[in-house]
Amino acid sequence: MDFWGPQCKPCMALMPVVDRIEKEYAGRLRVAKVSSVGNRMFCAKLRVLGLPTFLFYKCGVEVNRLTGEGITEKDLIEAIHKVIS
């Protein structure tokens, strides 16, 4: 899950990367994008306290989380490989 906000510059910078990754891993990975603007209660429930935040699930269970403005494409790909391997 990709938690983002329209005023979050790192979120907006990662958006094309996330879109490309979603296409590259089609059939092995599903990306859900959640805008923090209209989903504050949902963010609070999942303890998403900063943006961008990526939650990784396997079989319905959170297995990894990346958060903060320093997230890179390499970080995302490494986290994905851990989940789909």
TORGULUM-128447 format. One record per atom (N, C-alpha, C): residue number from 1; chain; atom name; x negated, y negated, z. Coordinates in nm, 2 decimals, padded with zeros to 4 digits. Atoms other than C-alpha are relative to their C-alpha. Layout:
+-----+--------+-------+--------+--------+--------+
: num : chaine : atome :     c1 :     c2 :     c3 :
+-----+--------+-------+--------+--------+--------+
: NUM :      A :    CA :      X :      Y :      Z :
...
+-----+--------+-------+--------+--------+--------+
***
This chain:
+-----+--------+-------+--------+--------+--------+
: num : chaine : atome :     c1 :     c2 :     c3 :
+-----+--------+-------+--------+--------+--------+
:   1 :      A :     N : -00.08 :  00.12 :  00.00 :
:   1 :      A :    CA :  00.00 :  00.00 :  00.00 :
:   1 :      A :     C : -00.09 : -00.12 :  00.00 :
:   2 :      A :     N :  00.07 :  00.13 :  00.01 :
:   2 :      A :    CA : -00.13 : -00.34 : -00.10 :
:   2 :      A :     C :  00.08 : -00.11 :  00.06 :
:   3 :      A :     N : -00.07 :  00.11 : -00.07 :
:   3 :      A :    CA : -00.02 : -00.61 :  00.14 :
:   3 :      A :     C : -00.08 : -00.13 : -00.05 :
:   4 :      A :     N :  00.06 :  00.12 :  00.06 :
:   4 :      A :    CA : -00.08 : -00.95 : -00.02 :
:   4 :      A :     C :  00.09 : -00.12 :  00.03 :
:   5 :      A :     N : -00.08 :  00.12 : -00.01 :
:   5 :      A :    CA :  00.04 : -01.31 : -00.01 :
:   5 :      A :     C : -00.04 : -00.10 : -00.11 :
:   6 :      A :     N :  00.02 :  00.09 :  00.11 :
:   6 :      A :    CA :  00.07 : -01.58 : -00.28 :
:   6 :      A :     C : -00.10 : -00.11 :  00.03 :
:   7 :      A :     N :  00.10 :  00.10 : -00.04 :
:   7 :      A :    CA : -00.15 : -01.82 : -00.08 :
:   7 :      A :     C : -00.13 :  00.06 :  00.04 :
:   8 :      A :     N :  00.12 : -00.07 : -00.04 :
:   8 :      A :    CA : -00.42 : -01.56 : -00.01 :
:   8 :      A :     C : -00.09 :  00.01 : -00.13 :
:   9 :      A :     N :  00.09 :  00.00 :  00.12 :
:   9 :      A :    CA : -00.71 : -01.63 : -00.26 :
:   9 :      A :     C : -00.06 :  00.14 : -00.02 :
:  10 :      A :     N :  00.06 : -00.13 :  00.03 :
:  10 :      A :    CA : -00.88 : -01.29 : -00.20 :
:  10 :      A :     C :  00.11 :  00.10 : -00.05 :
:  11 :      A :     N : -00.11 : -00.09 :  00.05 :
:  11 :      A :    CA : -00.54 : -01.12 : -00.25 :
:  11 :      A :     C :  00.02 : -00.02 : -00.15 :
:  12 :      A :     N : -00.03 :  00.03 :  00.14 :
:  12 :      A :    CA : -00.49 : -01.29 : -00.58 :
:  12 :      A :     C : -00.12 :  00.04 : -00.09 :
:  13 :      A :     N :  00.12 : -00.04 :  00.07 :
:  13 :      A :    CA : -00.85 : -01.22 : -00.69 :
:  13 :      A :     C :  00.00 :  00.15 : -00.02 :
:  14 :      A :     N :  00.00 : -00.15 :  00.01 :
:  14 :      A :    CA : -00.80 : -00.84 : -00.62 :
:  14 :      A :     C :  00.12 :  00.05 : -00.08 :
:  15 :      A :     N : -00.12 : -00.04 :  00.07 :
:  15 :      A :    CA : -00.46 : -00.83 : -00.80 :
:  15 :      A :     C : -00.04 :  00.07 : -00.13 :
:  16 :      A :     N :  00.03 : -00.07 :  00.13 :
:  16 :      A :    CA : -00.61 : -00.75 : -01.15 :
:  16 :      A :     C : -00.08 :  00.13 :  00.03 :
:  17 :      A :     N :  00.07 : -00.12 : -00.03 :
:  17 :      A :    CA : -00.84 : -00.49 : -00.99 :
:  17 :      A :     C :  00.09 :  00.11 :  00.04 :
:  18 :      A :     N : -00.10 : -00.10 : -00.04 :
:  18 :      A :    CA : -00.55 : -00.32 : -00.82 :
:  18 :      A :     C :  00.08 :  00.05 : -00.12 :
:  19 :      A :     N : -00.08 : -00.04 :  00.12 :
:  19 :      A :    CA : -00.35 : -00.32 : -01.14 :
:  19 :      A :     C : -00.08 :  00.10 : -00.09 :
:  20 :      A :     N :  00.08 : -00.09 :  00.08 :
:  20 :      A :    CA : -00.64 : -00.16 : -01.33 :
:  20 :      A :     C : -00.02 :  00.13 :  00.07 :
:  21 :      A :     N :  00.02 : -00.13 : -00.08 :
:  21 :      A :    CA : -00.71 :  00.10 : -01.06 :
:  21 :      A :     C :  00.13 :  00.08 : -00.01 :
:  22 :      A :     N : -00.12 : -00.07 :  00.00 :
:  22 :      A :    CA : -00.34 :  00.19 : -01.06 :
:  22 :      A :     C :  00.02 :  00.07 : -00.14 :
:  23 :      A :     N : -00.01 : -00.07 :  00.13 :
:  23 :      A :    CA : -00.35 :  00.26 : -01.44 :
:  23 :      A :     C : -00.11 :  00.11 : -00.01 :
:  24 :      A :     N :  00.10 : -00.10 :  00.01 :
:  24 :      A :    CA : -00.68 :  00.45 : -01.42 :
:  24 :      A :     C :  00.03 :  00.12 :  00.08 :
:  25 :      A :     N : -00.03 : -00.12 : -00.09 :
:  25 :      A :    CA : -00.55 :  00.68 : -01.14 :
:  25 :      A :     C :  00.14 :  00.04 : -00.01 :
:  26 :      A :     N : -00.14 : -00.04 :  00.02 :
:  26 :      A :    CA : -00.20 :  00.72 : -01.28 :
:  26 :      A :     C :  00.02 :  00.15 :  00.01 :
:  27 :      A :     N : -00.02 : -00.14 : -00.03 :
:  27 :      A :    CA : -00.06 :  01.05 : -01.17 :
:  27 :      A :     C : -00.07 :  00.06 :  00.12 :
:  28 :      A :     N :  00.07 : -00.04 : -00.12 :
:  28 :      A :    CA : -00.30 :  01.08 : -00.88 :
:  28 :      A :     C :  00.02 : -00.10 :  00.12 :
:  29 :      A :     N : -00.01 :  00.11 : -00.10 :
:  29 :      A :    CA : -00.22 :  00.75 : -00.70 :
:  29 :      A :     C :  00.12 : -00.08 : -00.03 :
:  30 :      A :     N : -00.11 :  00.09 :  00.01 :
:  30 :      A :    CA :  00.08 :  00.54 : -00.64 :
:  30 :      A :     C : -00.03 : -00.13 :  00.08 :
:  31 :      A :     N :  00.03 :  00.13 : -00.07 :
:  31 :      A :    CA :  00.04 :  00.17 : -00.55 :
:  31 :      A :     C :  00.13 : -00.07 :  00.03 :
:  32 :      A :     N : -00.12 :  00.08 : -00.04 :
:  32 :      A :    CA :  00.31 : -00.01 : -00.36 :
:  32 :      A :     C : -00.05 : -00.14 :  00.04 :
:  33 :      A :     N :  00.04 :  00.14 : -00.03 :
:  33 :      A :    CA :  00.26 : -00.39 : -00.35 :
:  33 :      A :     C :  00.11 : -00.06 :  00.09 :
:  34 :      A :     N : -00.10 :  00.06 : -00.10 :
:  34 :      A :    CA :  00.42 : -00.57 : -00.05 :
:  34 :      A :     C : -00.05 : -00.14 :  00.02 :
:  35 :      A :     N :  00.02 :  00.14 : -00.02 :
:  35 :      A :    CA :  00.44 : -00.94 : -00.04 :
:  35 :      A :     C :  00.03 : -00.03 :  00.15 :
:  36 :      A :     N : -00.02 :  00.03 : -00.14 :
:  36 :      A :    CA :  00.39 : -01.06 :  00.32 :
:  36 :      A :     C :  00.11 : -00.11 :  00.02 :
:  37 :      A :     N : -00.09 :  00.11 : -00.01 :
:  37 :      A :    CA :  00.61 : -01.36 :  00.25 :
:  37 :      A :     C :  00.15 :  00.05 :  00.04 :
:  38 :      A :     N : -00.13 : -00.05 : -00.02 :
:  38 :      A :    CA :  00.94 : -01.17 :  00.24 :
:  38 :      A :     C :  00.01 :  00.12 :  00.09 :
:  39 :      A :     N :  00.00 : -00.12 : -00.08 :
:  39 :      A :    CA :  00.84 : -00.88 :  00.46 :
:  39 :      A :     C : -00.07 : -00.01 :  00.13 :
:  40 :      A :     N :  00.08 :  00.02 : -00.13 :
:  40 :      A :    CA :  00.71 : -01.02 :  00.79 :
:  40 :      A :     C :  00.03 :  00.11 :  00.10 :
:  41 :      A :     N : -00.03 : -00.10 : -00.10 :
:  41 :      A :    CA :  00.89 : -00.77 :  01.01 :
:  41 :      A :     C : -00.06 :  00.14 : -00.04 :
:  42 :      A :     N :  00.06 : -00.12 :  00.05 :
:  42 :      A :    CA :  00.77 : -00.48 :  00.79 :
:  42 :      A :     C : -00.15 :  00.00 :  00.03 :
:  43 :      A :     N :  00.14 :  00.01 : -00.03 :
:  43 :      A :    CA :  00.41 : -00.61 :  00.82 :
:  43 :      A :     C : -00.03 :  00.01 :  00.15 :
:  44 :      A :     N :  00.02 : -00.01 : -00.14 :
:  44 :      A :    CA :  00.44 : -00.65 :  01.19 :
:  44 :      A :     C :  00.02 :  00.15 :  00.05 :
:  45 :      A :     N : -00.02 : -00.14 : -00.03 :
:  45 :      A :    CA :  00.58 : -00.29 :  01.22 :
:  45 :      A :     C : -00.12 :  00.08 : -00.03 :
:  46 :      A :     N :  00.12 : -00.07 :  00.04 :
:  46 :      A :    CA :  00.27 : -00.16 :  01.04 :
:  46 :      A :     C : -00.13 : -00.06 :  00.05 :
:  47 :      A :     N :  00.11 :  00.07 : -00.06 :
:  47 :      A :    CA :  00.04 : -00.39 :  01.23 :
:  47 :      A :     C : -00.09 : -00.06 : -00.10 :
:  48 :      A :     N :  00.07 :  00.07 :  00.10 :
:  48 :      A :    CA : -00.07 : -00.57 :  00.92 :
:  48 :      A :     C : -00.02 : -00.15 :  00.05 :
:  49 :      A :     N :  00.02 :  00.13 : -00.06 :
:  49 :      A :    CA : -00.23 : -00.88 :  01.08 :
:  49 :      A :     C : -00.08 : -00.10 : -00.08 :
:  50 :      A :     N :  00.08 :  00.09 :  00.09 :
:  50 :      A :    CA : -00.45 : -01.02 :  00.80 :
:  50 :      A :     C :  00.02 :  00.05 : -00.14 :
:  51 :      A :     N : -00.01 : -00.03 :  00.14 :
:  51 :      A :    CA : -00.46 : -01.03 :  00.43 :
:  51 :      A :     C : -00.13 : -00.02 : -00.07 :
:  52 :      A :     N : -00.07 : -00.12 :  00.05 :
:  52 :      A :    CA : -00.55 : -00.86 :  00.21 :
:  52 :      A :     C : -00.01 :  00.12 :  00.09 :
:  53 :      A :     N :  00.01 : -00.12 : -00.07 :
:  53 :      A :    CA : -00.47 : -00.53 :  00.37 :
:  53 :      A :     C :  00.05 :  00.11 : -00.09 :
:  54 :      A :     N : -00.04 : -00.12 :  00.08 :
:  54 :      A :    CA : -00.46 : -00.19 :  00.20 :
:  54 :      A :     C :  00.01 :  00.12 :  00.10 :
:  55 :      A :     N : -00.02 : -00.12 : -00.08 :
:  55 :      A :    CA : -00.31 :  00.11 :  00.38 :
:  55 :      A :     C :  00.00 :  00.12 : -00.10 :
:  56 :      A :     N :  00.01 : -00.13 :  00.08 :
:  56 :      A :    CA : -00.38 :  00.46 :  00.24 :
:  56 :      A :     C :  00.07 :  00.11 :  00.07 :
:  57 :      A :     N : -00.08 : -00.11 : -00.05 :
:  57 :      A :    CA : -00.14 :  00.74 :  00.29 :
:  57 :      A :     C : -00.02 :  00.13 : -00.07 :
:  58 :      A :     N :  00.00 : -00.13 :  00.06 :
:  58 :      A :    CA : -00.16 :  01.11 :  00.23 :
:  58 :      A :     C :  00.10 :  00.08 :  00.07 :
:  59 :      A :     N : -00.11 : -00.08 : -00.06 :
:  59 :      A :    CA :  00.14 :  01.33 :  00.28 :
:  59 :      A :     C :  00.08 : -00.08 :  00.10 :
:  60 :      A :     N : -00.08 :  00.08 : -00.09 :
:  60 :      A :    CA :  00.32 :  01.04 :  00.45 :
:  60 :      A :     C : -00.07 : -00.05 :  00.12 :
:  61 :      A :     N :  00.07 :  00.04 : -00.12 :
:  61 :      A :    CA :  00.05 :  00.98 :  00.71 :
:  61 :      A :     C : -00.11 : -00.10 : -00.04 :
:  62 :      A :     N :  00.10 :  00.09 :  00.02 :
:  62 :      A :    CA : -00.18 :  00.68 :  00.72 :
:  62 :      A :     C : -00.14 :  00.06 :  00.03 :
:  63 :      A :     N :  00.13 : -00.06 : -00.02 :
:  63 :      A :    CA : -00.54 :  00.80 :  00.67 :
:  63 :      A :     C : -00.11 : -00.10 : -00.01 :
:  64 :      A :     N :  00.10 :  00.10 :  00.01 :
:  64 :      A :    CA : -00.73 :  00.48 :  00.60 :
:  64 :      A :     C :  00.06 : -00.13 : -00.01 :
:  65 :      A :     N : -00.05 :  00.13 :  00.00 :
:  65 :      A :    CA : -00.70 :  00.11 :  00.62 :
:  65 :      A :     C : -00.12 : -00.09 : -00.03 :
:  66 :      A :     N :  00.10 :  00.11 :  00.03 :
:  66 :      A :    CA : -00.90 : -00.18 :  00.46 :
:  66 :      A :     C :  00.07 : -00.13 :  00.03 :
:  67 :      A :     N : -00.06 :  00.13 : -00.02 :
:  67 :      A :    CA : -00.84 : -00.53 :  00.57 :
:  67 :      A :     C : -00.11 : -00.11 :  00.00 :
:  68 :      A :     N :  00.09 :  00.11 :  00.00 :
:  68 :      A :    CA : -01.01 : -00.87 :  00.53 :
:  68 :      A :     C : -00.04 : -00.05 : -00.14 :
:  69 :      A :     N :  00.03 :  00.07 :  00.13 :
:  69 :      A :    CA : -01.13 : -01.11 :  00.26 :
:  69 :      A :     C : -00.12 :  00.06 : -00.06 :
:  70 :      A :     N :  00.12 : -00.05 :  00.06 :
:  70 :      A :    CA : -01.45 : -00.92 :  00.20 :
:  70 :      A :     C :  00.02 :  00.14 : -00.07 :
:  71 :      A :     N : -00.03 : -00.13 :  00.07 :
:  71 :      A :    CA : -01.28 : -00.61 :  00.04 :
:  71 :      A :     C : -00.05 : -00.02 : -00.15 :
:  72 :      A :     N :  00.05 :  00.00 :  00.14 :
:  72 :      A :    CA : -01.45 : -00.53 : -00.30 :
:  72 :      A :     C :  00.07 :  00.12 : -00.07 :
:  73 :      A :     N : -00.05 : -00.11 :  00.09 :
:  73 :      A :    CA : -01.35 : -00.31 : -00.59 :
:  73 :      A :     C : -00.06 :  00.13 :  00.04 :
:  74 :      A :     N :  00.07 : -00.12 : -00.05 :
:  74 :      A :    CA : -01.61 : -00.06 : -00.47 :
:  74 :      A :     C :  00.06 :  00.06 :  00.12 :
:  75 :      A :     N : -00.07 : -00.05 : -00.12 :
:  75 :      A :    CA : -01.45 : -00.04 : -00.13 :
:  75 :      A :     C :  00.13 :  00.07 : -00.03 :
:  76 :      A :     N : -00.13 : -00.06 :  00.03 :
:  76 :      A :    CA : -01.11 :  00.03 : -00.28 :
:  76 :      A :     C : -00.02 :  00.14 : -00.07 :
:  77 :      A :     N :  00.03 : -00.12 :  00.07 :
:  77 :      A :    CA : -01.25 :  00.30 : -00.51 :
:  77 :      A :     C : -00.05 :  00.11 :  00.09 :
:  78 :      A :     N :  00.05 : -00.10 : -00.10 :
:  78 :      A :    CA : -01.44 :  00.47 : -00.23 :
:  78 :      A :     C :  00.11 :  00.05 :  00.09 :
:  79 :      A :     N : -00.11 : -00.04 : -00.09 :
:  79 :      A :    CA : -01.13 :  00.47 : -00.01 :
:  79 :      A :     C :  00.10 :  00.09 : -00.07 :
:  80 :      A :     N : -00.09 : -00.08 :  00.08 :
:  80 :      A :    CA : -00.92 :  00.61 : -00.29 :
:  80 :      A :     C : -00.05 :  00.14 : -00.02 :
:  81 :      A :     N :  00.07 : -00.13 :  00.02 :
:  81 :      A :    CA : -01.17 :  00.89 : -00.36 :
:  81 :      A :     C :  00.01 :  00.09 :  00.13 :
:  82 :      A :     N : -00.02 : -00.07 : -00.13 :
:  82 :      A :    CA : -01.15 :  00.99 :  00.01 :
:  82 :      A :     C :  00.14 :  00.06 :  00.01 :
:  83 :      A :     N : -00.13 : -00.04 : -00.01 :
:  83 :      A :    CA : -00.78 :  01.02 : -00.01 :
:  83 :      A :     C :  00.04 :  00.11 : -00.10 :
:  84 :      A :     N : -00.04 : -00.09 :  00.10 :
:  84 :      A :    CA : -00.74 :  01.20 : -00.34 :
:  84 :      A :     C : -00.09 :  00.12 : -00.02 :
:  85 :      A :     N :  00.09 : -00.11 :  00.01 :
:  85 :      A :    CA : -01.03 :  01.44 : -00.30 :
:  85 :      A :     C :  00.05 :  00.12 :  00.08 :
+-----+--------+-------+--------+--------+--------+
***
